[in-house]
Amino acid sequence: MADKQLEEAPPLSGHGAMRLAAVDVDAYNAELRDAEGFIGDRASNRAFRAILEDYRDRVRHDGDDPLGDTPTEEMSKKKIDKVLTEGDPEAAGVVQGVIEEFAREFAAVIRRFMKLKSWHGTERIWVGGGLRQSRVGELAIGRTAIILKADGHGIEIKPIHHHPDEAGLLGTLHLAPSWIFHGFNCTLSVDIGGSNIRAGIIETRLKEAPDLSKARIWQSELWRYAEEKEKPKRGEAVERLAAMLRGLIKRAESKELRVAPFVGIGCPGLIAEDGSIERGGQNLPGNWESKSFNLSRSLRELLPRIEGHETAIVMHNDAVVQGLSEVPFTQDVKRWGVMTIGTGLGNARFTNRPPATDK
């Protein structure tokens, strides 16, 4: 019996768990609607570019477009940032106008969220996602914060500390059971998105910071599957992810790092307790919402034992995971949330739990 217990995966929080070691997840993946559709769509990357295109279109009626001939959808965040800091005054004025209009839309979206019972009492909202990577995005976040303060809303709006790509991996540490941090100094992490899959190894660095605030990505690998000539099938995506993880494990072991037999995964959608995706996975390669598909079970079969143990896997919503990367930096408030500005508006609300004490 003892040998059998050693072979089994250790006890974990359930997939999509609402109670974690450091926080309670009060709500996530809220999909507010009005007559025009999802309210969160007003504060997305698409919304930002739609506002930018509208501004450019209006300016063209009275002369040349100060932003030139590059189509809006082809303008990178770096190019838009450069227009703001180094461009012609009129071009910079267009970008400033877009920031202002987007911030007002974002502030309106936040007000609607604050009316939800599960979001009452929120003291701080961290903002992540793709737009946060740019200076324009940071200014939009800052302007949103000022608009809400001017309206008398006592809530802080701040950009997340880490680059969103790193936050999507680092947050998985807070899905891990406490035993991982005794005897192992690294964990495996996966961030699944609508256009790419990133896998990495996280060094916990507990000696530097027991609260995990100094954790860092040791190595990571990115697969931009949306750029493939043919969109991969679901099975191919799982096999490719497993190969990425196996490669990372070998590299870590060659450097004598102690990798825990644990994989934390952030994935779009509503994650059921058994690890299936109930809804929200429509942009992933293949049908990930099928009742017959379970990523954690499929992936576990393709991964090696680590130090004699089955590899344990825990999945949660990607916005939840990105929010969890802020746990070490949010101990000064009780109730807080995260909003990720990407294809849509990811969202999650948390309440800090009292720190565990040794008996």
C-alpha positions in Angstrom: 0.0 0.0 0.0 2.8 2.4 0.9 4.5 1.9 -2.5 1.2 2.5 -4.3 0.6 5.8 -2.4 4.1 7.0 -3.4 3.2 6.3 -7.1 0.0 8.3 -7.0 -0.2 12.0 -7.6 -0.3 13.9 -4.2 -3.4 15.6 -3.1 -4.1 19.0 -4.8 -6.6 21.7 -5.1 -9.2 20.9 -7.7 -9.1 22.3 -11.2 -10.7 25.7 -11.2 -10.8 25.7 -7.4 -12.5 28.7 -5.7 -10.4 28.2 -2.5 -6.6 28.3 -2.9 -3.9 28.5 -0.3 -3.5 32.3 -0.4 -6.9 33.5 -1.7 -10.5 32.7 -2.2 -11.5 33.2 -5.9 -14.8 35.0 -5.4 -15.6 35.1 -9.2 -14.0 34.8 -12.6 -14.9 34.9 -16.3 -17.9 37.2 -15.7 -19.6 37.8 -19.0 -21.7 40.9 -18.6 -24.0 41.8 -21.5 -26.1 44.7 -22.7 -28.1 45.3 -25.9 -24.8 45.7 -27.9 -23.2 42.4 -26.7 -20.5 41.7 -24.1 -19.7 44.7 -22.0 -16.1 43.6 -21.6 -15.5 43.8 -25.4 -15.5 47.6 -24.9 -12.2 47.3 -23.1 -10.3 44.9 -25.3 -7.4 45.1 -27.8 -10.0 45.1 -30.6 -11.9 48.0 -29.0 -8.7 50.0 -28.7 -7.9 49.5 -32.4 -11.5 50.2 -33.4 -11.3 53.5 -31.6 -7.9 54.2 -33.3 -9.4 53.4 -36.7 -12.4 55.6 -36.1 -10.2 58.6 -35.1 -8.0 58.1 -38.3 -11.1 57.8 -40.4 -12.5 61.1 -39.1 -9.2 62.9 -39.5 -8.9 61.7 -43.1 -12.1 63.6 -44.0 -10.2 66.8 -43.5 -6.8 66.0 -44.9 -4.0 63.4 -44.7 -3.8 60.8 -42.0 -1.0 61.9 -39.7 -0.3 58.2 -38.9 0.4 57.5 -42.6 -0.8 54.7 -44.8 -0.1 51.7 -42.5 -3.5 49.9 -41.8 -4.5 50.1 -38.1 -4.6 46.3 -37.7 -0.9 46.2 -38.9 0.4 48.8 -36.5 2.4 47.2 -33.7 2.2 48.4 -30.1 5.8 49.5 -30.4 5.0 51.7 -33.4 2.0 53.3 -31.7 4.2 53.9 -28.6 6.8 55.6 -30.9 4.2 57.8 -32.5 3.2 59.0 -29.0 6.8 59.8 -27.9 8.5 60.8 -31.1 5.9 61.3 -33.7 4.4 64.4 -35.4 2.3 66.4 -32.9 -0.9 65.7 -34.8 -0.1 62.0 -34.9 0.6 62.0 -31.2 -2.6 63.9 -30.7 -4.6 61.1 -32.4 -3.0 58.5 -30.1 -3.7 60.7 -27.0 -7.3 61.0 -28.1 -7.6 57.3 -28.5 -6.1 56.8 -25.0 -8.7 59.2 -23.5 -11.7 57.5 -25.2 -10.5 54.0 -24.4 -10.0 55.0 -20.8 -13.5 56.3 -20.5 -14.9 53.1 -21.9 -12.7 51.0 -19.5 -13.9 53.1 -16.6 -17.5 52.5 -17.6 -16.8 48.8 -17.8 -15.3 48.8 -14.3 -18.3 50.6 -12.9 -20.5 47.9 -14.2 -18.4 45.2 -12.7 -18.4 47.0 -9.3 -22.2 46.6 -9.3 -21.9 42.8 -9.2 -22.3 41.4 -5.8 -19.2 39.3 -6.2 -17.2 42.5 -6.9 -18.5 44.6 -4.1 -15.8 46.0 -1.8 -13.0 45.6 -4.4 -10.1 47.8 -3.2 -7.7 47.4 -6.1 -7.7 46.1 -9.7 -4.6 44.9 -11.4 -4.6 45.3 -15.1 -2.8 42.8 -17.3 -3.1 41.4 -20.8 -1.5 42.3 -24.1 -2.3 46.0 -24.0 -0.5 46.4 -20.6 2.8 45.6 -22.4 2.9 49.0 -24.1 3.4 52.5 -22.9 0.2 53.5 -24.5 -1.5 50.7 -22.5 0.1 51.9 -19.3 -1.2 55.5 -19.9 -4.7 54.2 -20.7 -4.6 52.3 -17.3 -3.4 55.4 -15.5 -6.0 57.6 -17.2 -8.7 55.1 -16.2 -7.6 55.3 -12.6 -7.8 59.1 -12.6 -11.3 59.1 -14.2 -12.6 56.8 -11.5 -10.9 58.8 -8.7 -12.4 62.0 -10.0 -15.8 60.3 -10.0 -15.3 59.5 -6.3 -14.7 55.7 -6.7 -12.3 54.7 -4.0 -10.6 52.0 -6.0 -7.0 51.7 -7.2 -6.3 50.7 -10.8 -2.7 49.6 -11.4 -0.7 47.7 -14.1 0.5 44.2 -13.0 4.1 44.0 -11.9 5.3 41.5 -14.3 5.3 41.3 -18.1 2.0 39.6 -18.9 3.8 36.7 -20.6 5.7 36.1 -17.3 2.7 36.7 -15.1 0.8 34.0 -16.9 3.4 31.5 -15.8 4.4 32.8 -12.4 0.8 32.8 -11.2 0.7 29.0 -11.4 2.9 28.8 -8.3 -0.2 29.7 -6.2 -2.0 26.7 -7.6 0.6 24.4 -6.1 0.2 22.5 -2.9 2.6 23.5 0.0 4.6 20.3 -0.2 6.1 21.5 -3.5 8.1 24.1 -1.7 9.9 21.6 0.5 12.5 19.6 -1.4 12.0 21.1 -4.8 13.2 24.5 -6.2 11.4 24.6 -9.5 7.9 23.9 -10.9 6.5 23.5 -14.4 4.1 26.0 -15.8 1.9 26.4 -18.9 0.0 29.4 -20.3 -2.4 28.5 -23.1 -3.8 31.3 -25.2 -5.9 31.8 -28.3 -2.8 32.2 -30.6 0.1 30.6 -28.7 1.1 28.2 -26.0 4.0 29.0 -23.6 5.6 26.5 -21.2 8.3 27.3 -18.7 10.2 26.3 -15.6 9.8 28.6 -12.6 12.5 28.9 -9.9 10.8 29.5 -6.6 13.8 31.2 -4.9 12.2 30.8 -1.5 15.5 31.7 0.3 15.4 35.2 -1.3 11.6 35.6 -0.6 9.4 33.1 1.2 6.3 34.9 -0.2 7.4 33.9 -3.8 7.8 37.6 -4.8 11.3 36.8 -6.1 10.2 33.8 -8.2 11.5 33.9 -11.7 11.2 32.2 -15.1 14.4 30.0 -15.5 13.6 29.0 -19.1 10.5 29.1 -21.3 9.4 28.0 -24.7 6.8 29.6 -27.0 4.8 27.9 -29.7 2.9 30.4 -31.9 0.4 27.8 -33.3 -1.8 30.5 -34.9 1.1 31.2 -37.3 1.1 27.6 -38.6 0.0 27.2 -42.2 -2.7 24.8 -41.0 -4.2 25.2 -37.6 -3.1 22.2 -35.5 -5.6 19.6 -34.3 -6.3 19.3 -30.6 -4.3 16.1 -30.3 -1.4 17.6 -32.1 -1.4 20.6 -29.7 -1.4 18.3 -26.6 1.5 16.3 -28.0 3.5 19.4 -28.9 2.9 20.8 -25.4 4.0 17.6 -23.8 7.2 17.6 -25.9 7.9 21.2 -24.8 7.5 20.1 -21.1 9.7 17.0 -21.6 12.4 19.2 -23.1 12.3 21.7 -20.3 12.5 18.9 -17.7 15.6 17.4 -19.3 17.3 20.8 -19.5 16.6 21.5 -15.8 17.8 18.2 -14.7 21.0 18.6 -16.7 21.6 21.7 -14.6 20.8 19.8 -11.4 17.7 21.8 -10.7 15.1 19.9 -8.6 11.9 20.0 -10.6 8.7 19.2 -8.7 6.3 16.6 -10.2 3.7 19.4 -10.8 2.4 21.4 -13.7 0.3 24.5 -13.2 -1.8 25.5 -16.3 -3.6 28.7 -17.1 -6.2 28.3 -19.8 -9.1 30.4 -21.3 -12.6 29.6 -20.2 -14.6 28.3 -17.3 -12.7 25.3 -15.8 -14.7 22.5 -14.3 -13.6 20.6 -11.2 -12.6 17.6 -13.4 -10.4 19.7 -15.6 -12.7 20.0 -18.5 -13.5 23.4 -20.1 -17.2 24.2 -19.8 -17.1 27.3 -22.1 -14.7 29.9 -23.3 -12.2 27.7 -25.1 -13.6 28.4 -28.6 -10.4 30.1 -29.8 -8.1 27.1 -29.0 -7.0 24.6 -31.6 -9.7 22.0 -32.0 -12.7 21.4 -29.7 -11.4 21.8 -26.2 -15.0 22.1 -24.8 -15.9 18.5 -25.7 -17.1 16.4 -22.7 -14.8 13.6 -23.9 -11.7 15.8 -23.7 -9.7 16.4 -20.5 -6.4 18.2 -21.0 -4.9 17.2 -17.6 -5.5 13.5 -18.2 -4.3 13.6 -21.8 -1.2 15.5 -20.9 -0.3 13.4 -17.8 -0.2 10.2 -20.0 2.5 11.9 -22.1 4.7 13.2 -19.3 7.5 11.2 -17.5 7.6 10.4 -13.8 9.7 12.9 -11.9 11.7 11.5 -9.1 9.5 8.4 -9.2 6.2 10.3 -8.9 3.3 10.8 -11.3 3.2 14.3 -12.5 0.3 16.2 -10.9 -1.5 18.8 -12.9 -3.8 21.7 -11.9 -5.7 23.9 -14.3 -7.3 27.3 -13.8 -8.6 30.1 -15.8 -5.9 32.2 -17.4 -7.1 35.5 -15.9 -7.2 33.9 -12.5 -3.6 32.7 -13.0 -2.4 36.1 -14.2 -4.0 37.7 -11.1 -2.4 35.2 -8.8 1.0 36.5 -9.8 0.1 39.6 -7.8 -0.5 37.7 -4.5 2.8 38.8 -2.9 2.1 42.4 -3.8 -1.5 42.6 -2.6 -1.2 41.9 1.1 -2.1 45.4 2.1 -5.7 45.0 0.9 -8.3 42.4 1.5 -10.4 42.3 -1.7 -8.9 42.8 -5.1 -9.3 41.8 -8.7 -7.6 41.5 -12.0 -8.7 42.5 -15.5 -6.7 41.3 -18.6 -7.1 43.3 -21.7 -6.6 40.9 -24.6 -9.0 39.5 -27.3 -11.7 40.0 -24.7 -11.6 41.2 -21.1 -10.5 38.5 -18.7 -11.5 39.1 -15.1 -11.3 37.6 -11.6 -12.0 38.8 -8.1 -10.1 37.6 -5.0 -10.2 37.8 -1.2 -7.0 37.3 0.7 -7.0 34.4 3.1 -5.2 34.6 6.5 -1.7 33.4 6.2 -1.2 29.7 7.2 0.5 29.2 10.6 2.4 26.1 11.8 0.7 24.4 14.7 
